[in-house]
Amino acid sequence: MSTERRDQAADRSGSSEQPQPAAGAKKGLRRLILWIFCLFLPVLLLGVGGFSSCVTGSPFYLWNAAAGQWQIICNRRPIVEVLEDPELDAETRKKLELVLEVQSFARDSLGLSTGDSYRYFSRIDRDAAAYNVIAAPALSLEAHSYWFPIVGTVPYLGFFSRDEAEEHARDLEEKGLDVLMQDVAGYSTLGWFDDPLLSSQLRYSEYGLVRLVIHEAVHATVWIPGSVRFNESLASFVEEEGARQFIRRNDPDGSRMARLDAIKKEQAMFRTIMHRTATELKQLYSGELSNDEKLKSKHRIIEKMKESMLAEPFVYLDRAKLAEKTYNNAHFMSYLAYNSGTDYFQSAFRACNSEWNCFLQTMKGLDRVPEDWN
């Protein structure tokens, strides 16, 4: 499962082909797994508690995680069925119709493997799809990681309960780690299940929903094991370029594209500041100063970064809000996970003459992350 942290800095078709036998068999297998998952999960969870304590220190972590996934998958309804409700409010109807349109666009125009993801809708009783807790040592940009069977090592821990996430974050802080807890807008099961749109995601702007659907479809199309940072940055690149292509189709006077271009320029300036600061911190942490001296220098570097943010001529990004945030190593790790390798992806895309099938096939053809991608 790939979890997503989404920060929206901007505005907060064709007929489907019959599946080939292999695709139909895979869909049938997914449906069988889903049926077993929904029917037998309560029983399977009874045996999870003791084992999960070895993994996370909490005997109920895997229980709660599986239960949260069960709520999402097993309570979903087809969006076309939801749209038949005459009492559905106009705003929700508009966004549900948009999601179906973007899902088709991602498949037909971008060549992404969408399956039936985002053709379903699931109501949940929380304000986010999930909550991620990311941590790092006070003098390192290496993630505090976790190990799970099959999945292996992951650089974060996700929760379906805000209270549980906050409790885990406090425990890590008490151990002296830099910690960040984030709301997760959505996540991908990498094509094994048809991931539904969640009620919490209806809070996003139309542009935010466009980006969300495309981002998750990338994960179901390309996933290179062992590099969360590469996979997320790739999805972010396709998300941005694909969303711009989608918006351009319905922007006759070019006014919306002009706004997006201005926002993109400011985001690039912000990205430069974050990457430059992360580089300075890495150099500091690998140096020969004492730990006390490194901590003092760390504080100075971050304060200098905030001054740089305030000095930028941002119009769309809120300089004051960005500068007043409390930054630590976990913040930089999270940002870099979604905003790295932009030049590499742009170069590969240009080499394919901006043709999506070529670009995606190039990414699929990688058996490992290129050494010089970032």
C-alpha positions, 0 to 999 in steps of 0.5 A: 500500500502506498500512502500519500501526503498531499499539499495543494498549493493551488486551487484547493474520454473515450469508450473503455475497451473490453479487458483481455483475458489476463486483465479479466483474470486479474480483476476476478482474482481481485474480486475474490480477494476482496470478498474473502477480505470483507467476509473473513477479516473480523476472524483474521484480526483475532490472530493479529494482536499478539503478532503486531506487538512485535512489529510496532510495539502496539498489540492493536496496530495491525488490527486497527489498520486492517479495520480501517481498510475494511471500512473503506473497501467494504462500504463503498458504492459505485459513484454512478449509483450515488449520483442517482440520489435526487437529494444529492447536493449540487457541489457533491454531484459536481465533484463526483462527476469530475472524478469520473471524468478525470479517471477516464482522462487518466486512462485514455489520455495519459495511459495510466492503469486506472482499473475501476479505481475512483469509480466508487465512493466510500463514506468515512467517519474522519477528516482524512483518509489516514494520518502518517507519522514520520520521524528522524533523528535530531541530527540526521535526514535518515528516516526512523523506519518500520518493518512489516511482513511482505511489505518490508521496511517503510519510512513512516507509520500510517494510522486511521485514527488521529488520536492513535497517530498523535499518541505515537508521535508523542512517544517518538518525540519523548525519545528525542526524534524529530517528528511530523504528523500529516493528514493523508489525502489518499493512498493507493493499493497499487492496483490490487483493489479498486480504490474508492473516492473518500468522503474526506476528499470532497473537501478538496478543490476541483483542481485538487481532485484532478491531481489526486486521481492522477497521482494515485493512478501513477502508483497503480501503473509504475512502482519500483520496489525499495524507493518511496521517494522515487515513486512519490516524486514520479507520481507528483511529476505526472500529477502536475503535468497531467493536471495541467493537460486536463485543465488546458482542455477546458480553458478557452481564454487561457486564464486558468493556465496563466494562473497555474503557470504563476503558481508553478513558478512560485512552487519552483522557487520554494522547492529551491529553498527547501532543497538548498536547506536540506543540502546544508543540513546534510553537510552539517550533520556529516561534519565534525562539530560537536552535537551541541554545535550542530544543534545550534547550527541547525537552528540557524540554518532553518531560521535563514531558510525562513528569512529567504521565504519571507524575501521571495516575491510570492503572490499565490504562496503565503510567505508568512504562513510558510515562514511561521511553521516549525520545521525539523528533519521530518519536514524536510524528509517528507517534502523531499519524498514528493519533490525530488528529481524534477529535472530528471523526469522533465528530461525523460519526458522531453526525450519522449517528445512529451508522449505519455506512453513512451515516458511511462514505458521508460519508467516501467523499464527501470529495474532499479532507481537510477543513481543520478535521478536526483 
